[in-house]
């Protein structure tokens, strides 16, 4: 065999080195997912007693999106949307009982961690990233750490619970006799900080899933006591008769939990609203503590100057607003979430952006920040223009869907809700940030509704298959106000 010219051998030798160098110089990603955290964060101003210094510290390091919203107000569909970059009305995942892996519209799509792995990243996950899928069911990981179910909580608390509610189920809240180290999120955080201290031959994608403040709202006693402050807890703002101007479907959404311990009537008649608020505030502060440990570990690591950080929550959470609890609504409390980007490529450090953006935009944003090729499957938009100029023109509203045919459109000023039966709500956030006054029936707002309705999906995919041994919650019909 004839020898290759020396210049060709030199080129062939350099090619893999160039590829390897490109991988090494790409930024790492620290992907922090939080469960059920609403805007009760200091930098978002959702509750004046919120104590979240580390979340506020992260916001000061990058761009804090103050008008960010989920694409579905419940865990499974929200995370399926974010991790595939597709909308619920396209992929058919609307409920927690559905099988993510068997959704026909998701077959053949590449999830976010898979995409980074395919493009040379070492992918590491721990805690709750997908909803029910661990590393065996959700491909894309080189390493996966602690992923517990809810049984660990039952081991810490007996069947009587700690809230004082009769017959508490997962809807329980209050202080528990436990140490920080007993808590799942502390164990996840420790596992992740150990990985941050290591060196890697390739850039890494580290996903850390913190489940607090998901129900039950438990923290070790000192965290609760700090939020309780001898009962000096402020309730969220409510308006007597708030539901009077709501259409039948809107009122029905508030009744979803009427037959469960978490109904507003049940909590208030037992005098436990203040305790529930304090428990949620304590959970937010505990999660903030875990975030602080992650930030400290990153700053001490060799990766401090070359790691993109994105922090998000999968949806919001009601704590009595509109006489509603938990999520599963199309109002601001259910859809608004913390979203912060920091690190390489984030030019506008310490700035806020009030532009309406969605969790669906995280996937394309990370792809662009890390210099990866664009993916045709993504339905969101890269937020890089807003990371450079938080006040840049941004004309696209945010779409949130809760079951087929029920949608919310959020712009800089308006929230428009259209239910499957045609019922409507309209709120003006310039004058009514708590969404107390439904303007949908007023003729002077007909043109606004006409313009906003242009952004509603023309059709919705059918429900994806349910998980084995799971039943749909179809005893609550989301398509009818009756």
C-alpha positions in Angstrom: 0.0 0.0 0.0 1.4 3.4 -1.0 2.2 5.8 1.8 -0.1 8.8 2.2 1.6 12.2 1.7 2.8 13.7 5.0 0.4 16.7 4.7 -2.6 14.4 4.5 -1.4 12.4 7.5 -1.1 15.6 9.4 -4.7 16.6 8.5 -6.1 13.3 9.4 -4.2 13.5 12.8 -5.6 17.0 13.5 -9.2 16.2 12.7 -10.1 14.2 15.8 -8.1 16.7 17.9 -10.2 19.6 16.5 -13.4 17.7 17.3 -12.2 16.9 20.8 -11.2 20.5 21.4 -14.6 21.7 20.3 -16.3 19.5 22.8 -14.0 20.6 25.6 -14.5 24.3 25.0 -18.3 24.0 24.8 -19.9 25.1 28.1 -21.2 22.7 30.7 -24.8 22.8 31.8 -26.2 22.8 35.3 -29.9 22.2 34.9 -31.9 22.7 38.1 -35.5 21.5 38.1 -37.8 22.4 41.0 -41.2 20.8 41.6 -44.3 23.0 42.2 -42.5 26.2 43.1 -44.6 29.2 42.3 -43.6 32.9 42.3 -43.1 32.9 46.1 -39.5 33.9 45.5 -37.9 37.1 46.6 -36.9 38.2 43.1 -40.4 37.5 41.8 -42.3 39.2 44.6 -45.1 36.6 44.9 -45.1 36.8 48.7 -43.5 39.5 50.8 -42.4 36.9 53.4 -40.6 34.7 50.9 -37.0 34.0 52.1 -35.0 32.8 49.1 -31.6 34.5 49.2 -29.9 31.9 46.9 -32.5 32.0 44.2 -32.2 35.8 44.4 -28.5 35.4 44.2 -28.8 33.3 41.0 -31.2 35.9 39.5 -28.5 38.6 40.1 -26.0 36.4 38.2 -28.1 36.2 35.0 -31.4 37.0 33.4 -34.5 36.6 35.6 -37.6 35.9 33.5 -40.5 37.4 35.5 -43.2 36.4 33.1 -42.3 32.8 32.5 -45.0 30.1 32.3 -45.4 26.4 32.0 -47.0 24.7 29.0 -49.2 22.5 31.3 -50.1 23.1 34.9 -49.2 19.6 36.1 -46.0 17.6 36.4 -46.0 14.9 33.7 -47.2 17.0 30.7 -45.1 20.0 31.7 -41.9 18.0 31.9 -42.8 16.0 28.7 -43.2 19.3 26.9 -40.0 20.8 28.2 -37.8 17.8 27.7 -39.0 17.2 24.1 -39.6 20.8 23.1 -43.2 20.0 21.9 -46.6 21.4 23.1 -49.1 19.2 25.0 -51.7 19.8 22.3 -49.3 18.3 19.8 -47.8 15.4 21.8 -51.0 14.3 23.6 -49.6 14.1 27.1 -52.1 16.0 29.3 -52.1 14.1 32.6 -49.9 12.3 35.2 -51.5 9.0 34.5 -50.2 8.8 30.9 -47.3 6.8 29.6 -44.7 9.2 28.3 -42.9 6.5 26.4 -46.0 5.3 24.6 -47.2 8.7 23.3 -47.4 8.2 19.5 -46.4 11.8 18.8 -43.2 11.4 20.9 -42.0 8.3 19.2 -38.6 9.0 17.5 -38.1 12.4 19.2 -34.9 13.1 21.0 -35.2 14.4 24.6 -33.0 17.2 25.9 -30.5 15.0 27.7 -30.4 12.6 24.8 -29.6 15.4 22.4 -26.7 16.6 24.5 -25.4 13.1 24.9 -25.5 12.6 21.1 -23.5 15.8 20.7 -20.6 14.8 22.9 -21.8 15.7 26.4 -21.4 13.5 29.5 -24.9 13.4 30.9 -25.6 13.1 34.6 -29.0 13.2 36.3 -30.3 12.9 39.8 -33.7 13.4 41.6 -36.8 14.2 39.6 -36.3 15.2 36.0 -38.9 13.2 34.1 -42.1 12.7 36.1 -42.3 9.0 36.8 -39.5 7.8 34.5 -36.2 6.8 36.1 -33.0 6.3 34.2 -34.1 2.8 32.9 -37.3 4.2 31.2 -35.9 7.6 30.2 -32.7 7.2 28.0 -30.0 9.8 27.7 -28.0 9.4 30.8 -24.4 8.3 31.4 -24.9 8.4 35.1 -28.0 8.7 37.3 -28.2 9.2 41.0 -30.8 9.3 43.7 -34.4 9.0 42.5 -36.7 8.1 45.3 -40.5 7.8 45.3 -42.7 9.2 48.0 -42.2 6.3 50.4 -39.4 8.0 52.2 -41.9 10.6 53.5 -44.2 7.9 54.9 -41.2 6.5 56.8 -40.7 9.9 58.5 -44.4 10.6 59.3 -47.1 8.3 60.5 -50.5 7.9 58.8 -52.0 10.5 61.1 -49.9 13.2 59.4 -48.9 16.5 61.0 -51.2 19.1 59.5 -54.2 18.5 61.8 -56.5 17.6 58.8 -58.6 14.6 59.4 -57.6 11.7 57.2 -54.6 13.4 55.6 -53.2 11.8 52.4 -50.4 13.2 50.4 -52.0 16.6 51.1 -50.3 17.2 54.4 -48.2 20.0 55.7 -46.2 21.1 58.7 -43.0 20.5 60.6 -41.5 17.0 61.0 -39.0 15.6 63.4 -36.2 15.0 60.9 -32.8 16.3 60.1 -31.9 18.1 56.8 -29.9 15.0 55.9 -33.1 12.9 56.1 -34.7 14.9 53.3 -34.6 13.6 49.8 -33.5 16.9 48.3 -30.5 17.2 50.7 -29.4 13.7 49.5 -29.9 14.7 45.9 -28.0 17.9 46.4 -25.0 16.2 48.1 -24.8 13.7 45.2 -24.8 16.5 42.7 -22.2 18.6 44.5 -19.9 15.6 44.5 -20.2 15.4 40.7 -19.5 19.1 40.3 -16.2 18.7 42.1 -15.0 16.1 39.6 -13.1 16.7 36.4 -14.4 15.4 33.0 -12.9 14.8 29.7 -16.0 16.0 27.9 -18.4 18.9 28.8 -21.1 17.7 31.1 -24.9 18.2 31.3 -25.8 17.8 35.0 -29.6 17.7 35.8 -30.6 18.1 39.4 -34.3 17.5 40.3 -35.5 19.0 43.6 -39.0 17.8 44.6 -39.7 20.3 47.4 -42.2 22.1 47.6 -44.3 19.3 46.1 -46.8 17.9 48.5 -46.6 16.9 51.2 -45.3 20.2 52.4 -42.8 18.9 55.0 -39.6 20.4 56.4 -37.6 19.8 59.5 -39.0 21.8 62.4 -36.5 24.7 62.4 -37.4 25.6 58.8 -41.1 25.7 59.6 -40.6 27.7 62.8 -38.7 30.4 60.9 -41.6 30.8 58.5 -44.3 30.5 61.1 -42.8 33.2 63.3 -45.4 32.7 66.0 -48.2 32.8 63.6 -47.3 36.0 61.8 -48.1 34.6 58.4 -49.7 36.6 55.7 -52.4 34.9 53.6 -52.3 35.4 49.8 -54.6 38.1 48.5 -58.2 37.0 47.9 -61.4 38.9 46.9 -64.8 38.0 48.4 -67.0 36.9 45.5 -64.0 36.4 43.2 -65.8 33.5 41.4 -69.0 35.5 40.8 -67.9 36.7 37.4 -66.4 33.4 36.3 -68.0 31.2 33.7 -69.2 27.7 34.6 -66.1 26.0 33.5 -63.9 28.4 35.4 -65.9 27.7 38.6 -65.7 24.0 37.9 -61.9 24.2 37.9 -61.9 25.5 41.5 -64.1 22.5 42.5 -61.6 19.8 41.4 -60.6 19.1 44.9 -63.9 19.6 46.6 -64.2 16.0 47.7 -60.6 15.8 48.9 -58.8 17.0 52.0 -57.2 19.8 50.0 -60.5 21.6 49.3 -60.5 25.3 50.3 -63.5 24.7 52.5 -61.9 21.9 54.3 -58.7 23.8 55.1 -60.4 27.0 56.2 -63.0 25.3 58.3 -60.2 23.6 60.3 -58.4 26.9 60.6 -55.3 25.6 58.8 -54.8 28.2 56.0 -52.0 30.0 57.9 -50.2 26.8 58.7 -50.4 25.7 55.1 -48.9 29.1 53.9 -46.1 28.8 56.5 -45.4 25.3 55.3 -45.1 26.3 51.7 -42.9 29.2 52.6 -40.7 26.9 54.6 -40.4 24.5 51.7 -39.4 27.2 49.4 -36.7 28.3 51.8 -35.5 24.8 52.2 -35.3 24.3 48.4 -33.5 27.7 48.2 -30.9 26.3 50.7 -30.3 23.3 48.4 -29.9 25.7 45.4 -27.3 27.6 47.5 -25.3 24.5 48.1 -25.3 23.8 44.3 -24.1 27.3 43.5 -21.4 27.2 46.2 -20.2 23.8 44.8 -20.1 25.2 41.3 -18.2 28.3 42.3 -15.5 26.2 44.1 -15.2 23.7 41.2 -13.0 23.9 38.1 -16.1 24.5 36.1 -17.2 27.8 37.6 -16.4 30.0 34.6 -17.6 27.6 31.9 -21.1 26.4 33.0 -24.5 27.6 31.8 -27.0 27.5 34.7 -30.7 27.2 34.0 -33.2 27.0 36.9 -36.9 26.4 36.4 -40.1 25.0 38.1 -42.5 22.7 36.3 -45.6 24.8 37.2 -47.0 27.1 39.8 -49.1 26.4 42.9 -52.3 27.8 44.4 -52.5 28.2 48.1 -56.1 29.4 48.4 -56.2 32.0 45.6 -59.5 31.7 43.8 -60.5 29.2 46.5 -58.3 26.7 44.7 -55.4 24.6 46.0 -52.4 23.0 44.3 -52.2 23.3 40.5 -54.5 22.2 37.6 -55.8 25.6 36.6 -55.2 28.0 33.8 -54.8 31.0 36.1 -51.6 32.9 36.9 -50.9 31.0 40.2 -50.8 27.7 38.3 -48.8 28.7 35.2 -46.2 31.3 36.4 -42.9 29.8 37.3 -39.3 30.9 38.2 -36.9 30.8 35.2 -33.4 32.0 35.3 -30.4 31.7 32.9 -26.8 32.5 34.0 -23.3 31.8 32.8 -21.6 31.9 29.5 -23.6 33.5 26.7 -25.8 35.4 29.2 -24.8 39.0 28.5 -27.4 40.9 30.5 -26.3 39.8 34.0 -28.5 40.9 36.9 -31.3 42.0 34.6 -35.0 41.1 34.5 -37.1 40.4 31.5 -40.9 40.7 31.6 -41.4 39.3 28.1 -43.8 36.3 28.1 -41.7 33.1 27.7 -42.4 29.4 28.2 -40.6 26.4 29.6 -40.8 25.1 26.0 -38.1 27.7 25.2 -35.5 26.1 27.4 -34.4 23.3 25.1 -33.7 25.6 22.0 -32.0 28.1 24.3 -29.5 25.6 25.7 -28.9 24.2 22.2 -27.9 27.7 21.0 -25.9 28.7 24.1 -23.8 25.5 23.8 -23.2 25.9 20.1 -25.1 22.7 19.1 -26.8 22.3 15.8 -30.5 23.4 15.8 -33.1 20.6 16.0 -36.2 20.6 13.7 -38.4 19.0 16.3 -38.4 22.0 18.7 -41.5 24.1 18.8 -40.2 26.7 21.3 -37.9 29.7 20.5 -34.4 30.4 21.7 -34.3 33.0 24.4 -30.8 34.1 23.5 -32.0 37.5 22.1 -33.5 38.2 25.5 -30.4 37.1 27.3 -28.5 39.8 25.4 -31.3 42.4 25.7 -34.1 41.6 28.1 -36.2 44.3 26.7 -35.9 43.2 23.1 -39.1 43.1 21.0 -40.9 39.8 21.7 -44.3 39.4 20.1 -45.0 35.8 20.8 -47.4 35.0 23.7 -47.2 31.9 25.9 -49.6 29.0 25.5 -50.6 26.8 28.4 -53.0 23.8 28.0 -54.8 21.8 30.6 -56.6 18.8 28.9 -57.7 19.0 25.3 -59.4 22.2 24.4 -58.7 24.2 27.5 -56.0 26.9 26.8 -54.6 30.1 28.3 -52.8 32.8 26.3 -50.5 35.0 28.2 -49.0 38.2 26.8 -47.2 41.1 28.4 -50.6 42.6 29.4 -53.3 40.0 29.1 -54.4 36.5 30.2 -57.0 35.0 28.0 -58.6 31.6 28.8 -60.8 29.7 26.5 -62.3 26.4 27.7 -63.3 23.4 25.6 -67.0 24.4 25.8 -66.3 28.0 24.6 -66.4 29.6 28.1 -63.9 32.5 28.3 -62.0 34.6 30.8 -59.9 37.8 30.2 -57.7 39.6 32.8 -55.8 42.8 32.4 -52.5 42.5 34.3 -51.8 46.2 34.1 -54.6 46.9 36.4 -55.5 43.5 37.9 -52.4 41.4 38.7 -54.4 39.0 40.9 -56.9 38.3 38.1 -59.9 39.3 40.3 -62.0 40.8 37.5 -63.1 38.8 34.4 -63.5 41.2 31.5 -64.5 38.6 28.9 -68.2 39.5 28.9 -67.6 43.2 28.3 -68.2 44.4 24.7 -65.3 46.8 24.8 -62.9 43.9 25.0 -64.3 41.9 22.1 -61.5 43.0 19.8 -58.9 42.0 22.3 -60.3 38.6 22.6 -60.5 38.2 18.9 -56.8 39.0 18.5 -55.8 36.7 21.4 -57.9 33.9 20.1 -55.8 33.8 17.0 -53.1 32.1 19.0 -55.4 29.2 20.2 -54.6 25.8 18.7 -56.9 24.7 15.9 -57.0 21.1 17.2 -55.6 19.0 19.9 -54.0 15.5 19.8 -56.0 12.8 21.6 -54.8 11.5 25.0 -51.7 9.4 24.8 -52.0 5.9 26.4 -52.2 5.6 30.1 -49.6 4.1 32.4 -50.1 0.4 33.3 -52.5 0.0 36.2 -53.4 3.7 36.1 -56.9 5.1 35.7 -57.7 8.4 34.0 -59.3 10.9 36.3 -62.2 11.1 34.0 -64.7 11.2 36.8 -63.9 14.9 36.6 -65.0 15.9 33.0 -62.8 18.7 31.9 -64.9 19.3 28.7 -68.2 20.1 30.4 -69.2 22.6 33.1 -71.8 20.2 34.5 
